[in-house]
Amino acid sequence: MWGIEGQGNWADFRGSNVSNLFAPDFNRSRVDAFGLITGQIGYAWNNVLFYVKGGGAVTGDKYDAFSGRTGLVLASANETRWGGTVGAGLEFGFAQNWSVGVEYDHLFMGSRNVTLTAPLFSETEHISQDVDIGLVRLNYRFGGYGAPVAARY
């Protein structure tokens, strides 16, 4: 079995670390949304499907630099980051038209320098970003198994 899938999601993934250049200040990276365009190939036996997938990924990111002393935001940046993704999943059909599945995806978003700006200054930080996503889903397929849906008059 093979297929193509497009997926878009809102998110609230966060990570932070102490600034290498301006300690004790710290940086926070946040993924607000992500999308995947993947090709899939799998093997089905009886009512179980195992598949692997790979393709492109995009994230909507926001970066903030905070004062380690006061906690105030010092500088910010926004970016759309492109990368790749790989994943695998298992789906089990438990009733007619119903299935439950689990999936794991890893997004390789790379490392780059990001310039965070404020009204009076800017700072550049090296930000590396990979994202791991676990998914559990319940599916319902409209229509029946077998013949394609045809209009009747």
C-alpha positions as CSV (number, residue, x, y, z in Angstrom):
1,M,0.0,0.0,0.0
2,W,1.2,3.5,-0.6
3,G,-0.2,7.0,-0.3
4,I,0.4,10.7,0.1
5,E,-0.7,12.7,3.1
6,G,-0.8,16.4,4.0
7,Q,-1.2,17.4,7.6
8,G,-1.4,20.8,9.4
9,N,-1.6,21.4,13.1
10,W,-1.5,24.2,15.7
11,A,1.0,23.5,18.4
12,D,2.5,24.8,21.6
13,F,6.0,23.1,21.7
14,R,8.5,25.0,23.9
15,G,12.2,24.7,24.7
16,S,14.6,27.0,26.5
17,N,18.2,27.3,27.4
18,V,20.7,29.8,29.0
19,S,22.2,32.2,26.4
20,N,25.8,31.3,25.5
21,L,26.6,34.9,24.8
22,F,24.7,36.8,27.6
23,A,24.3,34.5,30.6
24,P,22.3,34.5,32.9
25,D,19.8,35.6,30.2
26,F,17.9,32.8,28.6
27,N,16.2,32.0,25.2
28,R,12.9,30.3,24.6
29,S,11.9,28.7,21.2
30,R,8.3,28.0,20.6
31,V,6.7,26.1,17.7
32,D,3.2,27.6,17.1
33,A,2.2,25.4,14.1
34,F,3.6,22.7,11.9
35,G,2.8,21.0,8.7
36,L,3.9,17.8,7.0
37,I,3.7,16.6,3.3
38,T,4.7,13.0,3.2
39,G,4.7,9.9,1.1
40,Q,3.8,6.7,2.8
41,I,4.4,3.0,2.0
42,G,3.1,0.2,4.0
43,Y,2.1,-3.4,4.3
44,A,-1.4,-4.6,5.4
45,W,-2.3,-8.0,6.7
46,N,-5.8,-8.8,7.7
47,N,-7.0,-5.7,9.6
48,V,-3.5,-4.4,10.5
49,L,-1.5,-1.8,8.6
50,F,2.2,-1.0,9.2
51,Y,3.6,2.0,7.3
52,V,6.7,4.2,7.1
53,K,6.6,7.8,5.8
54,G,9.0,10.6,4.8
55,G,8.8,14.0,3.3
56,G,8.9,17.7,4.0
57,A,8.1,19.6,7.2
58,V,7.5,23.3,8.0
59,T,7.2,25.0,11.4
60,G,6.0,28.4,12.5
61,D,8.5,29.5,15.2
62,K,8.8,32.3,17.7
63,Y,12.0,33.1,19.6
64,D,12.3,35.2,22.7
65,A,15.3,36.3,24.8
66,F,14.6,37.0,28.4
67,S,16.5,38.8,31.2
68,G,17.8,36.2,33.7
69,R,17.5,38.9,36.4
70,T,14.0,40.4,35.7
71,G,12.3,37.8,33.4
72,L,11.4,40.6,31.0
73,V,11.5,40.0,27.2
74,L,14.6,41.6,25.8
75,A,14.3,40.7,22.1
76,S,12.2,38.5,19.8
77,A,12.1,37.0,16.3
78,N,9.6,35.0,14.2
79,E,10.5,32.6,11.4
80,T,9.1,29.9,9.1
81,R,11.5,27.0,9.1
82,W,11.6,24.2,6.5
83,G,13.0,20.8,7.0
84,G,12.4,17.1,6.5
85,T,10.5,14.4,8.4
86,V,10.4,10.6,8.8
87,G,8.0,8.5,10.7
88,A,6.3,5.1,11.2
89,G,2.8,4.0,12.3
90,L,0.6,1.1,13.0
91,E,-3.2,1.1,12.4
92,F,-5.7,-1.6,13.5
93,G,-9.2,-1.9,12.0
94,F,-11.4,-3.0,14.9
95,A,-14.9,-2.7,13.3
96,Q,-16.3,-1.9,9.9
97,N,-15.1,1.5,8.8
98,W,-13.4,2.1,12.2
99,S,-9.7,2.0,13.0
100,V,-7.3,3.1,15.7
101,G,-3.7,4.0,15.0
102,V,-0.4,5.1,16.6
103,E,2.3,7.1,14.8
104,Y,5.7,8.6,15.6
105,D,7.3,11.4,13.5
106,H,10.6,13.1,13.8
107,L,11.1,16.5,12.2
108,F,14.6,17.5,11.2
109,M,14.5,21.3,11.2
110,G,18.3,22.0,11.3
111,S,20.5,24.5,13.1
112,R,20.9,28.1,12.1
113,N,21.7,31.6,13.5
114,V,18.6,33.6,14.3
115,T,18.8,37.4,15.0
116,L,16.5,38.5,17.8
117,T,15.7,42.2,17.7
118,A,14.5,44.9,20.1
119,P,14.1,48.6,19.6
120,L,17.6,49.4,20.8
121,F,19.7,46.3,20.1
122,S,19.8,42.9,18.5
123,E,21.5,39.6,19.3
124,T,22.2,36.5,17.3
125,E,21.8,33.1,18.7
126,H,22.5,29.7,17.2
127,I,19.3,27.7,17.5
128,S,19.0,24.0,16.7
129,Q,15.5,22.5,16.3
130,D,14.3,18.9,16.0
131,V,10.8,17.9,16.9
132,D,9.5,14.5,18.0
133,I,5.7,13.9,17.7
134,G,3.7,11.0,19.0
135,L,0.1,10.6,17.8
136,V,-2.8,8.4,18.7
137,R,-5.9,8.6,16.5
138,L,-9.3,7.2,16.0
139,N,-10.5,7.0,12.3
140,Y,-13.8,6.5,10.6
141,R,-13.9,5.9,6.9
142,F,-17.1,7.0,5.1
143,G,-18.6,4.5,2.7
144,G,-18.1,0.8,2.7
145,Y,-15.3,-1.5,1.8
146,G,-14.9,-2.7,-1.8
147,A,-16.5,-0.9,-4.7
148,P,-16.1,2.8,-5.2
149,V,-19.0,5.2,-4.3
150,A,-21.2,5.8,-7.4
151,A,-24.1,8.3,-7.8
152,R,-27.6,6.7,-8.2
153,Y,-30.6,8.5,-9.7
